[in-house]
Amino acid sequence: MDANEKGGQAANKTLGKDTEKFNTQYKKVYQSFRERPKTMLQVSIETGILRANICRYVAKMRSREHVQVIRMGLCPYTHFEAGFYSTDESLFKKSDVSQLKLFSDAI
């Protein structure tokens, strides 16, 4: 085996570890938001996952429509206004497609 092959295998092993870590963290974040609506900072403090990673996971969940901002309120840690997210679909706000269609027909 030459040096290039060894380097490629090392990169694949590292990539596999990163993917595994991503999936584990993603699941923890998903479950944490499922317990009750929380801010990203609350989830970060509860899980020990960096808030930057949580922001990335929430963006991915939003694109898949797996998370929603349930309400806006004061974060219990920062005392600034923040979104409280949930992955519990029973709490999701239903969008009114008929109202959106009114605007698209007018154009």
N, C-alpha and C positions, 0 to 999 in steps of 0.2 A: 504494500500500500504506500503510495507516495504522500507527500506533505499536503497536497491539495485535497486528497480524499479524506485525510484525517481532519483537516480544517472544516470540510463540509459536514462531516459527522458530528463534530463538536458543535457547530452552529445548529444542526437539527436537534441535538439534545437540549441545548439552551432554549431554543424556540419551543420545544415540547414542555419544558418546565414553565416558561412564561405563559403559555396557553393554559396549562393546568392551574397555575396561580390565578390567572384571569378568570377562569371558570369558577374556581372556588370563591374568589372575592365577589364575583358577580352574583352568585347564589346567596351569599351572606347578605349582600346589600338588598337583593330582591326580598329575602325573608324578613329583614329588618323593617323595610317599608310596609310589609304585609301585616305586621303586628298592629300598627296604628299609624296614622299620618304623622310624619316626622320631617324635620329639615335635614338637609344634607350634612350639616355640622353635627346634629344629634346622632345620625347614623355613623359618622366618622368617629365620634367619641365612643359610642357603644361597641363598635366592631374593631376599632384600631386601624381601620383602612384609611389611607390618606384621602383627604377631601377632593383632591385633584382626580384621583381614580374614581371616586363616587360620582363626580360630575360627568366623567366619561361614560360610566355605566348608565347613569340616568339619561344621557343623550341617546345612547343605544336603545334603552327601554322606551323612550319617547318615540323614537322612529318606528319601533315595533308596536306602539300603542299598548305597552305593558305597564306604564306608570302614568299618573296624572297628578297635577297640582289640585289638591282637594280644597285648600283654602289658603289665604294669606294671613299671616299673623306675626306676632313678635316671637323671635327665636328665644327660647329660655336661656341660652348661653350668651348671646351677643346683645339681646334686647333691641335688635333692629328688625325691620320687617323682612320676612322671608317666606318662601313657599313651603307648604307642608305637603309632601308627596305621599302617595300610597300606591301599592300594587294590588290592592284588594279591589277587584272589579265591581263588587257590590257598592262601592263608594264612588265610582266614576260618574261624572256628569255626562248625561247623554246629549250629544249634539243634535240640534234640530236641523236636519237636512233640508226640510221644506223652506225654512227661512233663508238658508244659503242659496237655494235654488231661485228664490225671488230676485236676488241681486244678479245672478248669472244670466237670467232671462232678460233683464233690463239692458244689458250691454249689447 
